[in-house]
Amino acid sequence: MIGKLTGTIDSTGEDWAIVDVAGVGYLVFCSRRSLGLLPSVGGSASLLIETHVREDHIHLFGFAEPAERDWYRLLIGVQGVGAKMALAILSVLSPADLVQAIAAQDKASLSRASGVGPKLAGRIASELKDKAGGIALGPVALANGAPAPGGVSEDAVSALVNLGYRRAEAFTAVAKAMGELGGEASVEALIKAGLKELAS
């Protein structure tokens, strides 16, 4: 099992890189985000690796950061999300964006990834909402006052969405309002503070 590769970037493509390690070239599939963090050809790089072994192939999936690898592991645990689809999701949403999208149950953001329809986006958001907090960056979101599912915060988010704001925007505004006003704030106070935040 390969867990990490450190070597020279030999070449790259739309969703892959070849890493030369002591003369052996490893083909590694990566998200566009991880590929963007790699140096140009000839540069030295390290990638965290997930190895997938099947009867007909061995595929290596590489990640520039631990948080992205952790999200990949969570995503492929959702029924209907394979390795390539997980990379597609990570190509359009950073780990921080995923924390926010899943905490906010923002299916529209998840649907931006190629091959992810509304039904699958809903399944991803639903199945991962309880696991998202344990991921790197999850505790940061909670520390910043991210609203818990249900209750007055959810009512405030729904009200802002009904006023025409995107769910992710509304969630962020209410999270900030909760951080400032505290957990005992009323729905009305959260909506008012959220609107002020969205207008700034």
Secondary structure in CASP SS format (residue, H / E / C, confidence):
PFRMAT SS
TARGET T0000
AUTHOR 0000-0000-0000
METHOD secondary structure of the structure
MODEL  1
M C 1.00
I C 1.00
G C 1.00
K E 1.00
L E 1.00
T E 1.00
G E 1.00
T E 1.00
I E 1.00
D E 1.00
S E 1.00
T E 1.00
G C 1.00
E C 1.00
D C 1.00
W E 1.00
A E 1.00
I E 1.00
V E 1.00
D E 1.00
V E 1.00
A C 1.00
G C 1.00
V E 1.00
G E 1.00
Y E 1.00
L E 1.00
V E 1.00
F E 1.00
C E 1.00
S C 1.00
R H 1.00
R H 1.00
S H 1.00
L H 1.00
G H 1.00
L H 1.00
L C 1.00
P C 1.00
S C 1.00
V C 1.00
G C 1.00
G C 1.00
S E 1.00
A E 1.00
S E 1.00
L E 1.00
L E 1.00
I E 1.00
E E 1.00
T E 1.00
H E 1.00
V E 1.00
R C 1.00
E C 1.00
D C 1.00
H C 1.00
I E 1.00
H E 1.00
L E 1.00
F E 1.00
G E 1.00
F E 1.00
A C 1.00
E C 1.00
P H 1.00
A H 1.00
E H 1.00
R H 1.00
D H 1.00
W H 1.00
Y H 1.00
R H 1.00
L H 1.00
L H 1.00
I C 1.00
G C 1.00
V C 1.00
Q C 1.00
G C 1.00
V C 1.00
G C 1.00
A H 1.00
K H 1.00
M H 1.00
A H 1.00
L H 1.00
A H 1.00
I H 1.00
L H 1.00
S H 1.00
V H 1.00
L C 1.00
S C 1.00
P H 1.00
A H 1.00
D H 1.00
L H 1.00
V H 1.00
Q H 1.00
A H 1.00
I H 1.00
A H 1.00
A C 1.00
Q C 1.00
D C 1.00
K H 1.00
A H 1.00
S H 1.00
L H 1.00
S C 1.00
R C 1.00
A C 1.00
S C 1.00
G C 1.00
V C 1.00
G C 1.00
P H 1.00
K H 1.00
L H 1.00
A H 1.00
G H 1.00
R H 1.00
I H 1.00
A H 1.00
S H 1.00
E H 1.00
L H 1.00
K C 1.00
D C 1.00
K C 1.00
A H 1.00
G H 1.00
G H 1.00
I C 1.00
A C 1.00
L C 1.00
G H 1.00
P H 1.00
V H 1.00
A H 1.00
L H 1.00
A H 1.00
N C 1.00
G C 1.00
A C 1.00
P C 1.00
A C 1.00
P C 1.00
G C 1.00
G H 1.00
V H 1.00
S H 1.00
E H 1.00
D H 1.00
A H 1.00
V H 1.00
S H 1.00
A H 1.00
L H 1.00
V H 1.00
N H 1.00
L C 1.00
G C 1.00
Y C 1.00
R C 1.00
R H 1.00
A H 1.00
E H 1.00
A H 1.00
F H 1.00
T H 1.00
A H 1.00
V H 1.00
A H 1.00
K H 1.00
A H 1.00
M H 1.00
G H 1.00
E H 1.00
L H 1.00
G C 1.00
G C 1.00
E C 1.00
A C 1.00
S C 1.00
V H 1.00
E H 1.00
A H 1.00
L H 1.00
I H 1.00
K H 1.00
A H 1.00
G H 1.00
L H 1.00
K H 1.00
E H 1.00
L H 1.00
A H 1.00
S C 1.00
END
